């Protein structure tokens, strides 16, 4: 299948398409020994180089990680270890699909497949994510109804699906994933989230994967 040269460069280097376009415009990219032109396409038989270095598409890869608390979803340490410290260096270029804050744990997916990442994160695909959430006190029935109806936060309406597991422990499901949305929703009503652990993203489930461990679930 033919692929636009800027997309090919982005996929093989981890750069953005905009950055790839800049490099193409600077004549840094060649196709079969000649300088590449913006907008042209390449296929699997073409030899593409960036500053003389051969570019090759990697096999699609998807890694599941059970994130511990205390780790941040970033490539750069900001006073705390990053989740990439839990993975072999060969996975350092994988991109995170969704994030969890430092104090949260559970399922993270990392991939080099841009189409898969889009399908897992874009709202139009409606991928349900589920979490185990422990509160500092029992959730009152009126507040439960309020959450099911929707809480108006500063960045929009937050609607969560709730299933009571015990007095303070809930299974929370959502179709969105805005920054700290679950914590902010409960905080709005005067509750503090003690623990937050993500169990599923779409069809992907942590299952029995131990905290701090990972496994390759797709490599094709």
C-alpha positions as CSV (number, residue, x, y, z in Angstrom):
1,X,0.0,0.0,0.0
2,X,1.3,3.5,-0.9
3,X,2.0,5.8,2.0
4,X,2.6,9.6,1.9
5,X,6.3,10.3,2.6
6,X,5.7,12.5,5.6
7,X,3.6,9.7,7.2
8,X,6.2,7.1,6.5
9,X,9.0,9.3,8.0
10,X,6.8,9.9,11.1
11,X,6.0,6.3,11.5
12,X,9.6,5.1,11.3
13,X,11.2,7.8,13.4
14,X,8.5,8.8,16.0
15,X,8.6,12.4,14.8
16,X,5.5,14.4,14.1
17,X,4.3,14.7,10.5
18,X,4.9,18.4,10.7
19,X,8.5,17.8,11.6
20,X,8.7,15.2,8.8
21,X,7.5,17.8,6.3
22,X,10.2,20.2,7.5
23,X,12.9,17.6,7.0
24,X,11.5,16.7,3.5
25,X,11.6,20.4,2.6
26,X,15.2,20.6,3.7
27,X,16.1,17.7,1.3
28,X,17.0,15.5,4.2
29,X,14.9,12.6,3.0
30,X,15.7,10.5,-0.1
31,X,13.7,7.9,-2.0
32,X,15.7,5.4,-4.0
33,X,18.7,7.7,-4.0
34,X,16.9,10.9,-5.1
35,X,15.6,13.8,-2.9
36,X,12.0,13.2,-1.8
37,X,9.3,15.7,-2.7
38,X,6.6,16.9,-0.4
39,X,3.4,15.0,-0.9
40,X,4.7,12.0,-2.9
41,X,4.1,8.4,-1.9
42,X,6.2,5.4,-1.2
43,X,5.6,1.7,-1.0
44,X,7.3,-1.3,0.6
45,X,9.8,-1.7,-2.3
46,X,11.1,1.9,-2.0
47,X,14.4,2.7,-0.1
48,X,13.9,5.7,2.1
49,X,16.7,7.4,4.0
50,X,16.8,10.3,6.5
51,X,20.2,12.0,6.4
52,X,21.6,8.8,4.9
53,X,20.1,6.5,7.5
54,X,17.8,3.8,6.2
55,X,14.2,4.0,7.5
56,X,12.2,0.8,8.0
57,X,8.7,0.3,9.4
58,X,8.5,-1.8,12.5
59,X,6.0,-4.5,13.1
60,X,2.9,-3.3,14.9
61,X,3.4,-3.7,18.6
62,X,1.1,-3.4,21.6
63,X,2.3,-3.8,25.2
64,X,0.2,-4.0,28.3
65,X,1.6,-2.6,31.6
66,X,0.2,-2.8,35.1
67,X,1.3,0.6,36.4
68,X,2.1,1.0,40.1
69,X,1.4,4.2,42.0
70,X,4.3,6.6,42.3
71,X,5.2,6.4,38.6
72,X,4.4,9.1,36.0
73,X,3.2,8.7,32.4
74,X,6.0,10.7,30.8
75,X,9.4,10.1,29.1
76,X,11.0,12.6,31.3
77,X,11.3,12.2,35.1
78,X,9.8,15.1,37.0
79,X,10.8,14.2,40.5
80,X,9.3,10.7,40.1
81,X,10.2,7.6,38.0
82,X,8.5,7.2,34.7
83,X,6.6,4.2,33.5
84,X,9.3,3.6,30.9
85,X,11.6,2.6,33.7
86,X,9.5,-0.5,34.0
87,X,10.1,-1.6,30.4
88,X,13.1,-2.8,28.5
89,X,14.9,-0.1,26.5
90,X,13.7,-1.6,23.2
91,X,10.2,-0.3,24.1
92,X,11.3,3.2,24.8
93,X,9.8,4.6,21.6
94,X,6.3,3.2,22.2
95,X,3.6,5.8,22.7
96,X,1.3,5.7,25.7
97,X,-2.4,5.1,24.9
98,X,-4.2,7.2,27.6
99,X,-2.5,8.1,30.8
100,X,-2.8,7.7,34.6
101,X,-1.7,10.2,37.2
102,X,1.1,9.5,39.6
103,X,-1.3,8.4,42.4
104,X,-3.3,6.0,40.2
105,X,-2.5,2.5,39.2
106,X,-3.5,-0.1,36.7
107,X,-3.8,-0.7,32.9
108,X,-1.6,1.2,30.5
109,X,-1.3,0.4,26.8
110,X,1.8,1.4,24.7
111,X,2.0,1.0,21.0
112,X,3.8,2.0,17.8
113,X,0.5,1.6,15.8
114,X,-1.0,5.0,15.3
115,X,-4.3,3.7,13.9
116,X,-4.8,1.5,17.0
117,X,-3.9,4.4,19.3
118,X,-6.6,6.5,17.6
119,X,-9.2,3.8,17.9
120,X,-8.5,3.4,21.6
121,X,-8.6,7.1,22.4
122,X,-10.8,9.1,20.0
123,X,-14.3,9.7,21.5
124,X,-16.1,8.6,18.3
125,X,-15.0,5.0,18.9
126,X,-16.6,5.0,22.4
127,X,-14.1,2.7,24.1
128,X,-15.3,2.0,27.7
129,X,-12.7,2.2,30.5
130,X,-13.4,0.7,33.9
131,X,-11.8,1.5,37.3
132,X,-11.8,0.3,40.9
133,X,-12.3,3.4,43.0
134,X,-12.1,3.6,46.8
135,X,-13.6,6.7,48.5
136,X,-12.8,8.2,51.9
137,X,-16.4,7.8,53.0
138,X,-19.7,6.2,51.8
139,X,-21.3,7.7,48.7
140,X,-24.7,9.1,49.5
141,X,-27.6,8.0,47.3
142,X,-28.3,11.6,46.2
143,X,-24.7,12.1,45.1
144,X,-24.8,8.8,43.3
145,X,-27.8,10.0,41.3
146,X,-26.1,13.3,40.7
147,X,-23.0,11.6,39.2
148,X,-25.1,9.3,37.0
149,X,-27.0,12.4,35.7
150,X,-23.7,14.3,35.1
151,X,-21.5,16.7,37.0
152,X,-20.6,20.0,35.3
153,X,-16.9,20.5,35.6
154,X,-14.8,23.4,34.3
155,X,-14.0,21.5,31.1
156,X,-17.5,20.0,30.5
157,X,-20.0,17.5,31.7
158,X,-18.7,14.4,33.5
159,X,-21.0,11.3,33.4
160,X,-19.8,8.1,35.1
161,X,-21.4,4.7,35.4
162,X,-21.3,3.4,38.9
163,X,-21.5,-0.1,40.5
164,X,-21.3,-0.4,44.2
165,X,-18.9,-3.1,45.5
166,X,-19.1,-2.2,49.2
167,X,-19.6,0.8,51.3
168,X,-16.7,2.8,49.9
169,X,-15.5,0.7,46.9
170,X,-17.0,1.3,43.5
171,X,-16.5,0.1,39.9
172,X,-16.6,3.2,37.8
173,X,-16.9,3.1,34.0
174,X,-16.5,6.0,31.5
175,X,-16.4,6.6,27.8
176,X,-14.2,9.7,28.1
177,X,-10.9,10.2,29.8
178,X,-10.2,13.9,30.6
179,X,-7.4,14.8,32.9
180,X,-8.1,13.5,36.5
181,X,-11.8,13.4,35.6
182,X,-12.9,10.7,38.1
183,X,-11.0,12.4,41.0
184,X,-12.4,15.8,40.1
185,X,-16.0,14.5,39.8
186,X,-16.0,13.0,43.3
187,X,-14.1,16.0,44.7
188,X,-16.8,18.3,43.4
189,X,-19.2,16.5,45.7
190,X,-16.9,16.5,48.7
191,X,-15.4,13.0,48.4
192,X,-11.7,12.1,48.2
193,X,-10.5,9.3,46.0
194,X,-8.2,7.1,48.1
195,X,-7.2,4.6,45.4
196,X,-7.9,4.5,41.7
197,X,-7.0,1.4,39.7
198,X,-7.8,1.0,36.0
199,X,-8.9,-2.5,35.0
200,X,-9.9,-2.2,31.3
201,X,-9.6,-0.2,28.2
202,X,-12.1,-1.4,25.6
203,X,-11.5,-5.1,25.1
204,X,-8.2,-5.1,26.9
205,X,-8.2,-6.3,30.5
206,X,-5.4,-6.5,33.1
207,X,-6.5,-10.0,34.2
208,X,-3.8,-11.5,36.5
209,X,-0.9,-9.3,35.3
210,X,1.0,-8.4,38.4
211,X,1.7,-4.8,39.5
212,X,4.8,-3.4,37.8
213,X,4.9,-6.1,35.2
214,X,4.2,-6.0,31.5
215,X,3.4,-8.3,28.6
216,X,3.3,-8.1,24.8
217,X,-0.2,-8.7,23.7
218,X,0.1,-7.9,20.0
219,X,3.2,-8.2,17.7
220,X,2.3,-8.6,14.1
